[in-house]
């Protein structure tokens, strides 16, 4: 994937490689280990940190927001909560 969200098949070796790269980027952005996404029932999750299911739900909901202004507003809200 490119930063704009478009798929770039030239740089991807396989769908599994692309998935691993994307999970790594998400984990880095959330400051959690990639293993969080591979655990079951919270296994591998950082104590007190977000569960993989919470991360997935947040990303899925964000992806459904069609209006760029609303996405920006949503991101601002999440960032405000993160500073508390």
C-alpha positions as YAML, in Angstrom:
chain: A
units: angstrom
residues:
- id: 1
  name: UNK
  ca: [0.00, 0.00, 0.00]
- id: 2
  name: UNK
  ca: [1.06, 3.54, -0.49]
- id: 3
  name: UNK
  ca: [0.71, 6.28, 2.10]
- id: 4
  name: UNK
  ca: [-2.40, 7.53, 0.33]
- id: 5
  name: UNK
  ca: [-4.07, 4.16, 0.83]
- id: 6
  name: UNK
  ca: [-3.85, 3.02, -2.78]
- id: 7
  name: UNK
  ca: [-2.50, -0.45, -3.48]
- id: 8
  name: UNK
  ca: [0.99, -0.58, -4.99]
- id: 9
  name: UNK
  ca: [1.61, -4.07, -6.36]
- id: 10
  name: UNK
  ca: [5.08, -3.25, -7.73]
- id: 11
  name: UNK
  ca: [6.72, -3.18, -4.28]
- id: 12
  name: UNK
  ca: [4.77, -6.03, -2.67]
- id: 13
  name: UNK
  ca: [6.30, -9.49, -2.82]
- id: 14
  name: UNK
  ca: [3.12, -11.27, -1.76]
- id: 15
  name: UNK
  ca: [-0.13, -10.57, 0.06]
- id: 16
  name: UNK
  ca: [1.42, -12.08, 3.21]
- id: 17
  name: UNK
  ca: [4.40, -9.72, 2.97]
- id: 18
  name: UNK
  ca: [2.09, -6.75, 2.48]
- id: 19
  name: UNK
  ca: [-0.02, -7.82, 5.47]
- id: 20
  name: UNK
  ca: [3.06, -8.19, 7.67]
- id: 21
  name: UNK
  ca: [4.36, -4.78, 6.60]
- id: 22
  name: UNK
  ca: [0.99, -3.15, 7.26]
- id: 23
  name: UNK
  ca: [0.65, -4.78, 10.69]
- id: 24
  name: UNK
  ca: [4.15, -3.56, 11.51]
- id: 25
  name: UNK
  ca: [3.20, 0.01, 10.58]
- id: 26
  name: UNK
  ca: [0.01, -0.16, 12.64]
- id: 27
  name: UNK
  ca: [1.86, -1.61, 15.63]
- id: 28
  name: UNK
  ca: [4.51, 1.12, 15.38]
- id: 29
  name: UNK
  ca: [1.84, 3.81, 15.22]
- id: 30
  name: UNK
  ca: [0.12, 2.38, 18.29]
- id: 31
  name: UNK
  ca: [3.40, 1.69, 20.13]
- id: 32
  name: UNK
  ca: [2.44, -1.92, 20.68]
- id: 33
  name: UNK
  ca: [4.18, -5.15, 19.67]
- id: 34
  name: UNK
  ca: [3.09, -6.81, 16.41]
- id: 35
  name: UNK
  ca: [2.44, -9.95, 18.48]
- id: 36
  name: UNK
  ca: [-0.63, -8.17, 19.90]
- id: 37
  name: UNK
  ca: [-2.37, -8.85, 16.59]
- id: 38
  name: UNK
  ca: [-1.55, -12.55, 16.70]
- id: 39
  name: UNK
  ca: [-2.73, -13.35, 20.24]
- id: 40
  name: UNK
  ca: [-6.05, -14.81, 21.20]
- id: 41
  name: UNK
  ca: [-8.22, -13.39, 23.99]
- id: 42
  name: UNK
  ca: [-5.66, -10.74, 24.81]
- id: 43
  name: UNK
  ca: [-2.63, -13.04, 24.69]
- id: 44
  name: UNK
  ca: [0.39, -10.99, 23.68]
- id: 45
  name: UNK
  ca: [-1.37, -7.72, 24.43]
- id: 46
  name: UNK
  ca: [0.43, -4.99, 26.31]
- id: 47
  name: UNK
  ca: [-0.98, -4.72, 29.86]
- id: 48
  name: UNK
  ca: [-3.28, -1.70, 29.96]
- id: 49
  name: UNK
  ca: [-2.84, -1.18, 26.22]
- id: 50
  name: UNK
  ca: [-5.38, -1.64, 23.49]
- id: 51
  name: UNK
  ca: [-6.55, -5.12, 22.56]
- id: 52
  name: UNK
  ca: [-6.15, -6.18, 18.97]
- id: 53
  name: UNK
  ca: [-9.94, -6.35, 18.66]
- id: 54
  name: UNK
  ca: [-10.22, -2.73, 19.82]
- id: 55
  name: UNK
  ca: [-7.60, -1.63, 17.28]
- id: 56
  name: UNK
  ca: [-9.36, -3.53, 14.52]
- id: 57
  name: UNK
  ca: [-12.75, -2.06, 15.46]
- id: 58
  name: UNK
  ca: [-11.36, 1.48, 15.51]
- id: 59
  name: UNK
  ca: [-9.66, 1.05, 12.14]
- id: 60
  name: UNK
  ca: [-12.75, -0.53, 10.58]
- id: 61
  name: UNK
  ca: [-14.99, 2.27, 11.83]
- id: 62
  name: UNK
  ca: [-12.53, 4.93, 10.64]
- id: 63
  name: UNK
  ca: [-12.33, 3.32, 7.20]
- id: 64
  name: UNK
  ca: [-16.13, 3.56, 6.85]
- id: 65
  name: UNK
  ca: [-16.08, 7.36, 7.27]
- id: 66
  name: UNK
  ca: [-16.46, 8.68, 3.74]
- id: 67
  name: UNK
  ca: [-16.19, 12.42, 4.37]
- id: 68
  name: UNK
  ca: [-12.54, 13.57, 4.68]
- id: 69
  name: UNK
  ca: [-13.57, 16.36, 7.05]
- id: 70
  name: UNK
  ca: [-15.27, 13.87, 9.34]
- id: 71
  name: UNK
  ca: [-12.19, 11.60, 9.27]
- id: 72
  name: UNK
  ca: [-10.06, 14.60, 10.25]
- id: 73
  name: UNK
  ca: [-12.45, 15.43, 13.09]
- id: 74
  name: UNK
  ca: [-12.45, 11.81, 14.27]
- id: 75
  name: UNK
  ca: [-8.66, 11.70, 14.28]
- id: 76
  name: UNK
  ca: [-8.54, 14.95, 16.26]
- id: 77
  name: UNK
  ca: [-10.90, 13.48, 18.87]
- id: 78
  name: UNK
  ca: [-8.81, 10.33, 19.25]
- id: 79
  name: UNK
  ca: [-5.62, 12.37, 19.51]
- id: 80
  name: UNK
  ca: [-7.20, 14.59, 22.19]
- id: 81
  name: UNK
  ca: [-8.11, 11.51, 24.25]
- id: 82
  name: UNK
  ca: [-4.59, 10.13, 23.78]
- id: 83
  name: UNK
  ca: [-3.10, 13.27, 25.39]
- id: 84
  name: UNK
  ca: [-5.13, 12.86, 28.60]
...
